[in-house]
Amino acid sequence: MNLTLYGYDEHWIAVDCGMMIRQDLPNAPLQVPNLETPKALGITPEAVYITHGHEDHIGALAWLWPHWQCPIYATPLAAGLLRLKFAEHQLSSAAIHVIEPGEALESGPFTVRYLSVPHSIPESCSLILMAGHYRVLHSGDWKLDDEPLIGAPINQAQFKALAPVDLVVGDSTNAPIPGHSGSEGDVARALADTLASCEGRVIVSCFASNLARVLAIGRAAEQCGRRVSLMGRSMERMVSVARGLGYLDDFPTLVPAHDLGYLPPDEVVVIATGSQGEPRAALQRLAQGRHPHVDLQPGDNVIFSAKAIPGNERPIEQLKKRLQQLGVQLFDEFNHPELHATGHPAQEEMTRFYQWLAPKHLLPVHGESLHQAAHQKLAAALSIEAPLAPVNGDMIRFDQQGLQYERHYPQPPCIVSQNSVVPHPGLESDSNTYPRRGSLYLALPVTATATGWARIGRLMLDNTSANALDEDSFSEWLDDQLAELHADTLADLRLGLQPRLIAWLAERLQHLPEVHLQIMASELPIPMADD
């Protein structure tokens, strides 16, 4: 959820404030960062700096900002999206300030400069944070792309001029992957070739925020004589904001979805939301025959111009099965990988980036523990100190002695309920009281396998005030249960595991604690190639 707090001389700032969709819970609610730890420590940020406009970087601000009431700084696209969110929550947008890439701001002892980087949404920025004698680069989400379609390639000279930086807080998402992440220009050419070869109606599903991809689809459709229509609220909203900022000036004239029935199928391209199998998205309604204006027919084509986010594999597979039952031809990351490029750097790009910056230390963030470990290995090969792989709730000190782990603060999940933030169902309690028998919080990262589920990465366990637990035998027991349980979704897996977990604890502990189980989907990274 990408909320990072930086403190210097008791002055704090926040970088990003995102949310995530909980696919393992009924109706896929939204989870936002838990503010209990900063509240208990007396930490209130004096400013929030937004790196870019993706939901996992801005989505929680409308819920959490009322607790802070501080200025928010964002580039024009992210600021426009935030204003829409604030208006929906009946909040004034006066605190949202637009900043252009390259500009610098001051907050107490901090000077923060925005540095433009390519990503899968325009105006993504890294931040160089300067306080005292320290210079820290918060990379945000980035990649190297010589042909990003929207925006300019990265300015090498600007980043080389920063060298050497003291610390990089760096994106680990694709750290296990060798080579290069690919270019939006190459994807645009592949989309143009694919659309030209298709007969019948074409539906292309991608992330609404990937405006370069949306622009490439529109141009490809125009080249082969097809009309373009948008489906999905987030797609319509993103294109509307982008057009207002001049990003889609040469985008084709749009056909309203309710007029598609009047056009021959081979003259239509629909750009739709739902590439991640979201239950209420446009592509899901099309697959279920529930869209009011379009019925998919045998011979139509659906292009997934997006990679599955870890945890969404099963709903995506179910969506594809429904589409195949309709006789639709599918193009996805497996049979046509050229139709998508990730927005995060692979090893070759990371190596070049760090050669420019010459960082002394690295803190690997984003991704799961295996992604962070791959990032640490790459740092070691470049003689960069990277002793820590932080998890949510870690307090870390950076000083003349380098990076030091101070303490971990448990982070019980917070689920958004209307316009308030409440604890995860089952975690409600009076903040001044504690369960008599203690509490056990278990965050279990799992991945889908050919036969079911398997644990991946570290076991995140906090048994505050509860009886001591043999974590080795507990981990072995959990692995056995995951191998035995048959569940199609994370929600089913949680329902099956929870009673077994309580029964196991009841047999082994004198006092049974309150048990709070969170299951998170992870993905096995591609193994790192050895030199």
C-alpha positions, 0 to 999 in steps of 0.5 A: 500500500506504499505509505512510507514515513521519513523522519528527521529531527522529529519532523516527519513527511509521508511518501505515497498513501495507497490501498489494495483490493482484498480478493481473499475477502467477500466482495473484494473490499479495500484495505488501507494502511493502519494508522495506529502505530504512527498515532501511538508514536506521535508521528503526524506527517507535515506533508505528503508527497505523491510519486504517481497516480496509481491506486496503490500509491494514492488510493487511501488518501481520501480516507487517511488525510482527514487525520493529518490535514497536511499539504499534499504534493502531486504531479498534474495527473495524480493531482487531478485523480486525487481531486476527483477522489476528494470530491466523492468523499465531500472533502475540499481539495485545497490541500492538493498542490500541483508540482511539476517534475524537476521542482523542489519543495521544503518541509522542515529540514527536508528538501524534496525534489521530483525527478521524472522517470518512465513507468506505466502511468505518465508523470511518475517520479523518483524523489531525492530527499535531502535532510542534514548531510543525507541524500536519500533517493526514493525510487518510486515505481520506474523503468528505463524506456527509450520509447515511452509513447507518453512523456520523455525517456529518463534523463541520465545526466540528471541522475548521474549528477546526484552521485553518490547518494547515501541511500536508495529506497528501491523498487524490487518488483522485477528484481529476480528477472534478468534482462530488460522490461521492454518498451511501450513502443514495441508493444504499440507495434505488436498491438497494431500488427495484432489488430490488423490480423483480427477478424470480428470484434476486438476487446482489449483489456488493460489498466486504465492508468496505462495511458500510453497503452490506451493511446497505442490501442487507439492509434492501432484501431485507427490504422486498421479502420476500426472505431474505438469505444471505452468500457468501465468507469475507471477507464472513462475517468482516466481518459477524461482526466488525461485529455484535460491535461493534453495527453490524448490530443490525437486519440480517435473520436470515441463511440458511446458504448450504447451505439456499438450495436449499430456498427459491424463487429469488424469495425469495432475496438473496445478498450475495457477494464477487467484484465485482473478478473475483477467481478464488477468490471466491464470484461467480466460483464461481457464474459457473463453476457450481462453487458447491456450494449454488447454480446460477444460472439464466436470469432470475436477477439479478447486481448489481455494487454496486462500481466496478472497481479499476484493473487489474481491468477484464479479469477483471471483463469475463471474469466478466460474460461467463460470467454472461451466458452463463448468461442472467443479467441484469446491473446494473453501474456502466455501466448502473446507476451509481446502485447504487454510490457511491465512498468518495473525495471528488470536486472539490466535496468537496475544495474544501469540505474545504480551505476549512475547513482553510485549509492552507498546503501540500498533498502529493497522495498515492494514485492515479496521477500524473494523479490527483495532477496534478489534485489539484495543479491544484485546490490551485493554484486555492485558493492552496495550495502543492503543488509535489511529486507523490511516488512510492513511495520518495520522502524529503520534507522539510517545514520553514519553507521548505515541501516539499522533495524530498530523495531517491528510494529504489528500492522493489523489490517484496516478495511475501508467501510464507506467513509471511515477506516475500521479494523478488519472484521474480527479485529475490533477492540477497545484500544485501551483493553486487550484480550485476556488470553492475548492475540495471535496475528498471522499473515500467511503469504501463499502462491497457487500451485498445480495442485493447490496452495503453498506457503512462500516467503517468510511467515509473519507472526505476532503473538502479543501477550499470548503463550509462546509458540514453537514456530518451526513446528507451527510452520511445518503444520501449516505447510501440511494443511496447505497441501491438504486443503482444496480451495479455489479462492483465497477466501475459501482457503481462509475459511478452511484453514481458520478452524483447523488453526484454532483446533491446533492451537487449542491442543497445544496452548494452555490459553487460547488467544484471539486468532486473526488470520490474513492470507496474502497471495504472492508469486514465485519470481523467475529465478535469477540467472547466475553470471 
